Amino acid sequence: MVKGSFVVVRPDKVLRDAVVVVEDDRIVDVGKESELKGKYNRYEVIDGKGKVVFPGLVNCHTHAAMTLFRGYADDMVLSEWLTKKIWPIEAHLKPEDVYVGTLLACLEMLKSGTTAFADMYFYMDEAAKAIVESGLRAVISHGMIELGNVEKGEKEIREAERIVKSCQGLGDGRVTTMFGPHAPYTCSPEYLQKVKEIAEKYGVGIHIHLAETKDEVNKVKEAFGIDLKNKGVIEYINELGILDSSVLAAHVVWVSEKEIKILAEKNVKVAHNPVSNLKLASGVAPVPQMLRTGVSVGLATDGAASNNCLDMFEEMKVAAIVHKAYNFDPTVVSASEILEMATTGGAKALLLEKDIGTLEIGKKADIVIVDLKKPRLTPLHNIVSHLVYAAKGDDVCTVIVDGKVLMENHVVKVLDENKVMELAQKTAEDLISRAQT
């Protein structure tokens, strides 16, 4: 049983002096402590007096192992960032590098209140191994780049299928899978359609980068000779029959009003990455318009190579304020909407909304506790406002996933923090050394 001075059941429902009752991996009761008093006397208690209990944050687009590249390639244009720095060093990646980089990412996310994330990268069985060790929840996908090369495309499909077959359901079901075609400019239209068919065969979703940069339409033409004729990338992908409720579209910055309507009609899940988009000068996604039109939007950090951290509290604050400035309107994208994007929106993006995203009876016990006894969290007028505008990842003191306590009073119970950081430092140095020889 988890007690809290405040329990955020969901962004629009906050209880004072309440408890969340957990049995095994599920929430079995939620309510005011005074009303449930005596009903669960024999239960072990995690005391959250002076603290707020709320649903675990969901980071719905990452490249977790890229923590190894944190600070390696900053202040660059996206195209040069990819072609001159990131892709060349990724060519030297080994499976064990991905394991270590993902383990570091899991440690960072765990300590800052993220309990579930969507990950797209390479050697994803190694990523799954790290995720299982950390106790977190994740949806993983092998990043597929075909570039019109049939042989390469088939190889990528075989690897993606291998990951889906071998990793689906690992960690007592905490690891699930998607197919991950990288983007419309790295995967031909025929290939995207083929991947969609295979994803449907396995009954899993698709995780893809869409409309990230202003020149993406030109990139499609350069890569495959396809003139979109004043259409956007979303229109193009929709006409290929790719878009539906099982698609997680990362970024979605450069979209028209018509395309926003398409996203809403097809129930596509959008992963909003404000910090990464700002740092790479990709633009500001029209999130207020998306929300007004009924698009399902989740929040994400992207990889640590372009962020440079995985702190969802920082992401929430930036997401809340950037749209106010960009639209010259302080009323757009409220704190409540942001917290919803970081919890229920992310749960929908991972296709896990039946299990996570709120602290309601029957949901998985993915719970985060933040200590309110901090100068920056005093005085207290609005708990949701505090979580979005004032709290930091370091304020998280306790994290529970699947009913298991992963961190209590800032002490991580599932990983040796120092060993993980030392191993990550050595691994990153070895990787860069290999790339430079």
KOLLOLUM-375733 format. One record per residue (C-alpha): residue number from 1; residue in three letters; x negated, y, z negated. Coordinates in steps of 0.2 Angstrom, whole numbers, plus 5000, padded with zeros to 4 digits. Layout:
N
resi; resn; u; v; w
NUM; ALA; X; Y; Z
...
END
This chain:
437
resi; resn; u; v; w
1; MET; 5000; 5000; 5000
2; VAL; 4993; 5017; 5005
3; LYS; 4999; 5032; 4995
4; GLY; 4997; 5050; 5002
5; SER; 5002; 5067; 4996
6; PHE; 5007; 5069; 5014
7; VAL; 5012; 5055; 5026
8; VAL; 5014; 5059; 5044
9; VAL; 5025; 5046; 5051
10; ARG; 5025; 5055; 5067
11; PRO; 5021; 5073; 5072
12; ASP; 5039; 5078; 5069
13; LYS; 5042; 5068; 5053
14; VAL; 5031; 5072; 5038
15; LEU; 5034; 5065; 5020
16; ARG; 5028; 5072; 5004
17; ASP; 5021; 5060; 4990
18; ALA; 5025; 5045; 5001
19; VAL; 5018; 5027; 5004
20; VAL; 5015; 5016; 5018
21; VAL; 5017; 4998; 5014
22; VAL; 5006; 4985; 5024
23; GLU; 5007; 4966; 5025
24; ASP; 4994; 4958; 5035
25; ASP; 4992; 4968; 5051
26; ARG; 5009; 4977; 5051
27; ILE; 5018; 4991; 5042
28; VAL; 5033; 4984; 5032
29; ASP; 5039; 4999; 5024
30; VAL; 5037; 5018; 5023
31; GLY; 5045; 5031; 5012
32; LYS; 5045; 5043; 4997
33; GLU; 5035; 5035; 4983
34; SER; 5049; 5039; 4971
35; GLU; 5062; 5029; 4981
36; LEU; 5050; 5014; 4983
37; LYS; 5044; 5014; 4965
38; GLY; 5044; 4997; 4958
39; LYS; 5047; 4988; 4974
40; TYR; 5029; 4984; 4978
41; ASN; 5020; 4984; 4961
42; ARG; 5009; 4969; 4965
43; TYR; 5002; 4977; 4980
44; GLU; 4984; 4983; 4981
45; VAL; 4984; 5002; 4981
46; ILE; 4973; 5014; 4991
47; ASP; 4976; 5031; 4983
48; GLY; 4978; 5046; 4994
49; LYS; 4982; 5059; 4981
50; GLY; 4976; 5076; 4988
51; LYS; 4975; 5068; 5005
52; VAL; 4985; 5066; 5021
53; VAL; 4989; 5049; 5029
54; PHE; 4993; 5048; 5047
55; PRO; 4993; 5037; 5063
56; GLY; 4976; 5032; 5070
57; LEU; 4970; 5044; 5084
58; VAL; 4969; 5036; 5102
59; ASN; 4956; 5041; 5114
60; CYS; 4963; 5037; 5130
61; HIS; 4948; 5039; 5142
62; THR; 4930; 5035; 5138
63; HIS; 4914; 5027; 5144
64; ALA; 4909; 5022; 5127
65; ALA; 4891; 5016; 5131
66; MET; 4887; 5033; 5138
67; THR; 4883; 5038; 5121
68; LEU; 4865; 5032; 5126
69; PHE; 4865; 5047; 5138
70; ARG; 4871; 5060; 5125
71; GLY; 4861; 5076; 5129
72; TYR; 4852; 5068; 5144
73; ALA; 4860; 5078; 5158
74; ASP; 4868; 5095; 5152
75; ASP; 4873; 5111; 5161
76; MET; 4875; 5103; 5178
77; VAL; 4888; 5103; 5192
78; LEU; 4898; 5086; 5192
79; SER; 4892; 5080; 5209
80; GLU; 4873; 5083; 5205
81; TRP; 4876; 5077; 5187
82; LEU; 4882; 5060; 5194
83; THR; 4870; 5058; 5209
84; LYS; 4854; 5065; 5202
85; LYS; 4855; 5060; 5183
86; ILE; 4869; 5048; 5178
87; TRP; 4870; 5035; 5193
88; PRO; 4851; 5033; 5194
89; ILE; 4849; 5029; 5176
90; GLU; 4864; 5018; 5176
91; ALA; 4856; 5007; 5190
92; HIS; 4843; 5002; 5176
93; LEU; 4857; 4997; 5163
94; LYS; 4856; 4980; 5155
95; PRO; 4870; 4971; 5147
96; GLU; 4862; 4973; 5130
97; ASP; 4861; 4992; 5133
98; VAL; 4880; 4993; 5135
99; TYR; 4883; 4983; 5119
100; VAL; 4872; 4995; 5109
101; GLY; 4879; 5010; 5117
102; THR; 4897; 5004; 5114
103; LEU; 4893; 5000; 5096
104; LEU; 4886; 5017; 5093
105; ALA; 4902; 5024; 5101
106; CYS; 4913; 5013; 5090
107; LEU; 4904; 5019; 5074
108; GLU; 4906; 5037; 5079
109; MET; 4925; 5035; 5083
110; LEU; 4928; 5025; 5068
111; LYS; 4920; 5038; 5056
112; SER; 4931; 5052; 5065
113; GLY; 4948; 5044; 5064
114; THR; 4949; 5036; 5081
115; THR; 4957; 5019; 5079
116; ALA; 4960; 5014; 5098
117; PHE; 4952; 5019; 5114
118; ALA; 4952; 5016; 5133
119; ASP; 4935; 5012; 5140
120; MET; 4929; 5010; 5158
121; TYR; 4911; 5005; 5162
122; PHE; 4900; 4990; 5166
123; TYR; 4896; 4974; 5157
124; MET; 4912; 4975; 5148
125; ASP; 4911; 4958; 5140
126; GLU; 4896; 4966; 5130
127; ALA; 4907; 4981; 5126
128; ALA; 4921; 4969; 5120
129; LYS; 4908; 4961; 5109
130; ALA; 4904; 4978; 5101
131; ILE; 4923; 4982; 5099
132; VAL; 4927; 4966; 5090
133; GLU; 4912; 4969; 5078
134; SER; 4918; 4987; 5074
135; GLY; 4936; 4982; 5071
136; LEU; 4943; 4995; 5082
137; ARG; 4956; 4993; 5096
138; ALA; 4953; 4995; 5114
139; VAL; 4958; 4993; 5132
140; ILE; 4943; 4989; 5143
141; SER; 4941; 4989; 5162
142; HIS; 4926; 4986; 5173
143; GLY; 4923; 5002; 5183
144; MET; 4924; 4997; 5201
145; ILE; 4915; 5006; 5215
146; GLU; 4917; 4999; 5233
147; LEU; 4913; 5013; 5245
148; GLY; 4921; 5004; 5260
149; ASN; 4908; 4990; 5258
150; VAL; 4918; 4974; 5259
151; GLU; 4905; 4963; 5251
152; LYS; 4902; 4975; 5237
153; GLY; 4921; 4977; 5234
154; GLU; 4924; 4958; 5233
155; LYS; 4910; 4957; 5220
156; GLU; 4918; 4971; 5210
157; ILE; 4934; 4962; 5210
158; ARG; 4927; 4945; 5204
159; GLU; 4918; 4954; 5190
160; ALA; 4934; 4964; 5185
161; GLU; 4944; 4947; 5186
162; ARG; 4931; 4939; 5175
163; ILE; 4933; 4953; 5162
164; VAL; 4952; 4952; 5162
165; LYS; 4951; 4933; 5160
166; SER; 4938; 4932; 5147
167; CYS; 4941; 4947; 5136
168; GLN; 4960; 4949; 5136
169; GLY; 4966; 4946; 5118
170; LEU; 4949; 4946; 5109
171; GLY; 4947; 4951; 5091
172; ASP; 4964; 4944; 5086
173; GLY; 4972; 4954; 5101
174; ARG; 4964; 4971; 5098
175; VAL; 4955; 4970; 5115
176; THR; 4966; 4971; 5130
177; THR; 4961; 4974; 5148
178; MET; 4965; 4984; 5164
179; PHE; 4957; 4985; 5181
180; GLY; 4947; 5000; 5184
181; PRO; 4945; 5007; 5202
182; HIS; 4933; 5022; 5199
183; ALA; 4942; 5035; 5210
184; PRO; 4949; 5038; 5227
185; TYR; 4933; 5044; 5234
186; THR; 4923; 5029; 5229
187; CYS; 4937; 5016; 5233
188; SER; 4945; 5014; 5250
189; PRO; 4964; 5015; 5252
190; GLU; 4964; 4997; 5257
191; TYR; 4954; 4992; 5242
192; LEU; 4965; 5002; 5230
193; GLN; 4980; 4993; 5237
194; LYS; 4971; 4976; 5235
195; VAL; 4966; 4980; 5217
196; LYS; 4984; 4985; 5213
197; GLU; 4990; 4968; 5219
198; ILE; 4978; 4959; 5208
199; ALA; 4982; 4970; 5193
200; GLU; 5001; 4965; 5196
201; LYS; 4996; 4947; 5197
202; TYR; 4988; 4948; 5180
203; GLY; 5001; 4959; 5172
204; VAL; 4989; 4972; 5167
205; GLY; 4987; 4991; 5171
206; ILE; 4975; 5002; 5181
207; HIS; 4963; 5015; 5174
208; ILE; 4957; 5027; 5187
209; HIS; 4950; 5045; 5189
210; LEU; 4962; 5056; 5199
211; ALA; 4961; 5074; 5204
212; GLU; 4946; 5078; 5193
213; THR; 4938; 5091; 5204
214; LYS; 4944; 5104; 5217
215; ASP; 4934; 5096; 5231
216; GLU; 4941; 5078; 5228
217; VAL; 4951; 5079; 5244
218; ASN; 4936; 5083; 5254
219; LYS; 4927; 5069; 5245
220; VAL; 4940; 5057; 5251
221; LYS; 4938; 5063; 5269
222; GLU; 4919; 5062; 5268
223; ALA; 4919; 5045; 5261
224; PHE; 4932; 5037; 5272
225; GLY; 4936; 5049; 5286
226; ILE; 4954; 5052; 5279
227; ASP; 4961; 5069; 5282
228; LEU; 4975; 5071; 5269
229; LYS; 4982; 5086; 5279
230; ASN; 4986; 5098; 5265
231; LYS; 4991; 5084; 5253
232; GLY; 4984; 5082; 5236
233; VAL; 4975; 5066; 5229
234; ILE; 4991; 5062; 5219
235; GLU; 5002; 5062; 5234
236; TYR; 4989; 5051; 5244
237; ILE; 4988; 5038; 5230
238; ASN; 5007; 5038; 5228
239; GLU; 5009; 5035; 5247
240; LEU; 4998; 5020; 5245
241; GLY; 5010; 5012; 5232
242; ILE; 4997; 5013; 5218
243; LEU; 5007; 5024; 5205
244; ASP; 5019; 5017; 5192
245; SER; 5021; 5016; 5174
246; SER; 5006; 5005; 5172
247; VAL; 4993; 5017; 5179
248; LEU; 4982; 5028; 5167
249; ALA; 4975; 5043; 5177
250; ALA; 4960; 5052; 5169
251; HIS; 4958; 5070; 5171
252; VAL; 4972; 5076; 5184
253; VAL; 4966; 5094; 5184
254; TRP; 4970; 5098; 5203
255; VAL; 4988; 5094; 5206
256; SER; 5003; 5104; 5214
257; GLU; 5020; 5106; 5206
258; LYS; 5026; 5092; 5218
259; GLU; 5013; 5080; 5212
260; ILE; 5017; 5084; 5194
261; LYS; 5035; 5079; 5198
262; ILE; 5028; 5063; 5206
263; LEU; 5018; 5059; 5190
264; ALA; 5034; 5061; 5180
265; GLU; 5045; 5051; 5191
266; LYS; 5033; 5037; 5192
267; ASN; 5029; 5038; 5173
268; VAL; 5011; 5038; 5176
269; LYS; 5000; 5041; 5160
270; VAL; 4988; 5056; 5161
271; ALA; 4972; 5056; 5150
272; HIS; 4968; 5075; 5147
273; ASN; 4950; 5078; 5144
274; PRO; 4948; 5096; 5140
275; VAL; 4931; 5097; 5133
276; SER; 4923; 5087; 5147
277; ASN; 4932; 5096; 5160
278; LEU; 4927; 5113; 5153
279; LYS; 4908; 5108; 5151
280; LEU; 4907; 5102; 5169
281; ALA; 4917; 5117; 5175
282; SER; 4930; 5105; 5183
283; GLY; 4944; 5116; 5179
284; VAL; 4959; 5117; 5167
285; ALA; 4973; 5104; 5169
286; PRO; 4991; 5111; 5170
287; VAL; 4996; 5102; 5154
288; PRO; 5010; 5114; 5149
289; GLN; 5018; 5111; 5166
290; MET; 5016; 5092; 5165
291; LEU; 5024; 5092; 5147
292; ARG; 5038; 5103; 5153
293; THR; 5041; 5091; 5168
294; GLY; 5041; 5075; 5157
295; VAL; 5024; 5068; 5161
296; SER; 5017; 5057; 5148
297; VAL; 5000; 5065; 5142
298; GLY; 4987; 5058; 5131
299; LEU; 4971; 5065; 5124
300; ALA; 4953; 5059; 5128
301; THR; 4935; 5064; 5126
302; ASP; 4928; 5056; 5141
303; GLY; 4910; 5049; 5139
304; ALA; 4897; 5057; 5127
305; ALA; 4886; 5061; 5142
306; SER; 4899; 5075; 5147
307; ASN; 4906; 5080; 5130
308; ASN; 4894; 5077; 5120
309; CYS; 4903; 5069; 5106
310; LEU; 4918; 5058; 5103
311; ASP; 4927; 5068; 5090
312; MET; 4946; 5068; 5093
313; PHE; 4948; 5082; 5081
314; GLU; 4937; 5094; 5091
315; GLU; 4947; 5088; 5107
316; MET; 4964; 5092; 5099
317; LYS; 4958; 5110; 5094
318; VAL; 4951; 5113; 5111
319; ALA; 4966; 5106; 5120
320; ALA; 4978; 5117; 5109
321; ILE; 4968; 5133; 5112
322; VAL; 4962; 5132; 5130
323; HIS; 4980; 5132; 5137
324; LYS; 4985; 5147; 5127
325; ALA; 4971; 5157; 5134
326; TYR; 4972; 5150; 5152
327; ASN; 4991; 5154; 5152
328; PHE; 4990; 5170; 5142
329; ASP; 5003; 5163; 5131
330; PRO; 5000; 5158; 5113
331; THR; 5016; 5148; 5112
332; VAL; 5012; 5134; 5124
333; VAL; 5006; 5117; 5119
334; SER; 5010; 5118; 5100
335; ALA; 5000; 5109; 5087
336; SER; 5014; 5096; 5085
337; GLU; 5013; 5092; 5104
338; ILE; 4994; 5090; 5103
339; LEU; 4995; 5078; 5088
340; GLU; 5008; 5069; 5098
341; MET; 4996; 5068; 5113
342; ALA; 4983; 5061; 5102
343; THR; 4994; 5048; 5094
344; THR; 5009; 5042; 5103
345; GLY; 5004; 5049; 5120
346; GLY; 4988; 5039; 5119
347; ALA; 4997; 5024; 5113
348; LYS; 5008; 5025; 5129
349; ALA; 4992; 5027; 5140
350; LEU; 4985; 5011; 5133
351; LEU; 5002; 5003; 5136
352; LEU; 5003; 4999; 5117
353; GLU; 5017; 5011; 5112
354; LYS; 5027; 4996; 5104
355; ASP; 5012; 4993; 5092
356; ILE; 5003; 5009; 5088
357; GLY; 5005; 5028; 5088
358; THR; 5016; 5031; 5073
359; LEU; 5017; 5025; 5055
360; GLU; 5034; 5016; 5057
361; ILE; 5040; 4999; 5051
362; GLY; 5035; 4985; 5063
363; LYS; 5020; 4995; 5070
364; LYS; 5002; 4989; 5068
365; ALA; 4994; 4996; 5052
366; ASP; 4982; 5008; 5061
367; ILE; 4980; 5021; 5048
368; VAL; 4969; 5036; 5045
369; ILE; 4967; 5046; 5029
370; VAL; 4960; 5064; 5028
371; ASP; 4954; 5072; 5012
372; LEU; 4962; 5089; 5010
373; LYS; 4951; 5095; 4996
374; LYS; 4940; 5106; 5007
375; PRO; 4938; 5125; 5008
376; ARG; 4943; 5125; 5027
377; LEU; 4959; 5115; 5022
378; THR; 4964; 5127; 5009
379; PRO; 4977; 5134; 5006
380; LEU; 4990; 5122; 5014
381; HIS; 5005; 5128; 5023
382; ASN; 5007; 5116; 5038
383; ILE; 4999; 5099; 5038
384; VAL; 5001; 5096; 5057
385; SER; 4993; 5113; 5060
386; HIS; 4979; 5109; 5048
387; LEU; 4975; 5092; 5057
388; VAL; 4974; 5101; 5074
389; TYR; 4967; 5118; 5070
390; ALA; 4956; 5116; 5055
391; ALA; 4951; 5098; 5051
392; LYS; 4935; 5090; 5057
393; GLY; 4931; 5072; 5061
394; ASP; 4920; 5072; 5045
395; ASP; 4935; 5075; 5035
396; VAL; 4941; 5057; 5038
397; CYS; 4938; 5047; 5023
398; THR; 4947; 5031; 5026
399; VAL; 4952; 5021; 5041
400; ILE; 4962; 5005; 5043
401; VAL; 4965; 4995; 5059
402; ASP; 4976; 4980; 5060
403; GLY; 4978; 4981; 5041
404; LYS; 4960; 4979; 5038
405; VAL; 4950; 4993; 5029
406; LEU; 4935; 4998; 5041
407; MET; 4930; 5013; 5031
408; GLU; 4935; 5018; 5013
409; ASN; 4929; 5034; 5005
410; HIS; 4917; 5038; 5019
411; VAL; 4909; 5021; 5017
412; VAL; 4909; 5010; 5033
413; LYS; 4912; 4992; 5028
414; VAL; 4910; 4984; 5045
415; LEU; 4894; 4991; 5052
416; ASP; 4877; 4996; 5045
417; GLU; 4877; 5014; 5051
418; ASN; 4858; 5016; 5050
419; LYS; 4854; 5000; 5059
420; VAL; 4866; 5005; 5073
421; MET; 4859; 5022; 5075
422; GLU; 4841; 5016; 5075
423; LEU; 4845; 5003; 5088
424; ALA; 4854; 5015; 5099
425; GLN; 4839; 5027; 5098
426; LYS; 4827; 5014; 5103
427; THR; 4838; 5007; 5117
428; ALA; 4841; 5024; 5124
429; GLU; 4822; 5028; 5124
430; ASP; 4818; 5011; 5132
431; LEU; 4832; 5014; 5146
432; ILE; 4825; 5031; 5150
433; SER; 4807; 5024; 5151
434; ARG; 4813; 5010; 5163
435; ALA; 4822; 5023; 5174
436; GLN; 4806; 5034; 5175
437; THR; 4794; 5020; 5180
END
